[in-house]
Amino acid sequence: MRWNKHSQLEGAHAFLSPSSYHWINYDETRLEHRYKTLQAAKEGMEQHRYAAVAIAERVVHDNETTTLGMYINQCIQYRMSPEQMLFYSPNCFGTADAISFRYKRLRISDLKTGETKTSEHQLEVYAALFCLEYGFDPYDLREIELRIYQDGRCRVYLANPKFITFIMEKIITFDKKLNTLREEVTK
């Protein structure tokens, strides 16, 4: 058999992909909803890319009444670093949208472009990862300020050091357990 080559599609994924076969159970309404959801996710990724460049280059956004403008300008104001990887182990790491640490004040900001209900827990995990990676005790920090930007608003949370410590302990415990499970599988 002489197979057709589709080199232009390498690394791409089709919407009606065999590996994401759940669409075979959709009706047209569900198909439309899923398509619009994925398009919104792509738009969100583009907004994150744009924001990261603007923050890194300190380019102030001209419209601070939008979620994106507010996020960019406040991240610049607080001298935050965009898209910062925080790493504990291959089992636990993630990229904070924006982060800064000055004068024992940790700030972590997250840009949410979707309509999904959000929680500060994601940012609390980032705070725990920061403390683990850089060797800080959450109780020694002056403040851990977490910000979620969504729907034209900025919600600010002050993290509880006790809960950040709890997350840190859970990361350490679960990381050890995952490593043990991995070793058992390879024996």
N, C-alpha and C positions, 0 to 999 in steps of 0.2 A: 504494500500500500504506500502510496506517495501522499503524505499528509500535507495539507495546506498550512502555510506559515502565516502567523498573525503577530509578528514581532511588535507592531505598534500597540498591541493590547497587553504586552507582558507587564505584570504587576497591577493591572487594572482589575476591577471587579464589576461584573454586570449587575444591573438592578435585579433582573430575573435570573439570578445565579443558581446553579445547582447546589452549591454549598450553603446557600441561604434559602433553602427550598420551601420555607413556610408560606411563601407567596402562593403556592398552589392551592392553599385553603382560603385565599382572599376572595372577596367580591370586588367590584369596581370601586365601591366607596372606601373599603379598607385599603385598596391599592393606592387610591388618590391620597388618603391620609398618610400612608407610609412614605409616599413620594414627597409630599410636602414637608414631612418631618425631616427627611434626609436632606432636602434642599435647605431647610432652616439650619441644620447642623453644618452644612458646607458654608453658609453665610456666616455663621458664628465663628468658624475656623478662620475665615478671611478677616473678620473683625479683630480676632485675637492676634493674627499676624500683623495687621495694620497697627494695632495698639502697641505691640511689643516694639516695633520699629520706632514709633513716635516717642515712646517712653525712653528707649535707649538713646535716641538722638535728641531728646529734650525738645520736641516740637509740640508746642502747646496747641491744643485743639481749639478751633474758633467758636464752637458751640457747646458750652458747658451745661446747657439744659438737657442734652441727650445723655443717656446712660454712658455711651462710649466716650463722649467729651468729658463728662464728669470724672470717669475712671482715669482716662489719660492724664488730665490736668492735675488731679489729686495725687496720682502716682509720681508725676514729675515734681510736684510741690514737696512730697515726702522723700524725694530722692531715692525712689525704689528701683530695684533691678527687675526687669521683666523676664518671664519664662526661666526661672531659676530651678534647676534640678536639686532636689533634696534626697539624699541617699543614706539608708541605713545598711541595707544588704540587697542582694539580688532578689530577695523575697519582698522587700518593702522599700519603695522609692516612688517619687512623683515629682511633677513640675508645678511649682506655684506660679500663678499668673504674674504676680508682682510681690516682692518682699524687700524689706529693709530692716536693718538692725543698727541702731544708733543710741548711744547713751543708755544701754540696757533696756531699750524699748524695741520690741519685736512687732513689726507691722506686716500683715499678710493680707493682700487684696485679691479678690476673685471676681472676674467679669463673667456674668451669666447672660447669655444672649437668648436663651430659650424661655419657655413659659413654665417649665417644670418647677414645682415647689422646691425651694432650696433650704439647706441647713448649714449651720456653722461647723458641723462635724468634720467635713472635708478640710476646712481650714485648721481645725484643732489637730487633725492628723499631721498636716504640714508643720504646725508648731512643734509637735512631738518629734517629728523627723529632724527639724532644725536643731532642737535641743540634743538629740542623740548624736547627730553628725558633728556638731560643733562643741559638744561637751558642756552644755549649760544645764543647770538645775532650774526648772521653771520658777521656783520660789525665789531665786536670786535675780530674776528679771524685774524691772520696774513696772512693766506693763506688757501684756500681749494683746494687741489690738487686731481684731479680725474684721475685715470689711467685705461685704457682698454687694456688688453693683448689679441691679436688675430693675427693669421697668421704670427707669428714670429716677431711681432712688438709690441711696447708699445706706445699707443697714450696718451698724457698727456693734460689734460684740467685744466685751472684754473677757478674755478667756480666764478660767479658773485654773490656777497652777495645780491644784489637786487633780483635776480631770486630765490635764496634760500629762501629769506624772502617771496616772492610770493608763493612758494610751501608750506612753513610753514602755511601761512594764508589759503591757499586752503585746506590743510589737516584739520586744525581746523574747518573751515566752513563746509566741507563735512562730517567730523566726527559728528558734531552737527546735520546736516541734516539726516544722516543715523540713528542716535539715535532717532530722532523725528519720522522718518518713521517706525522704529521698534516698538516704543511705540504705534503708530496709529494702527498697525497690531495686537498688542496684546490686544487692548481694546475691 
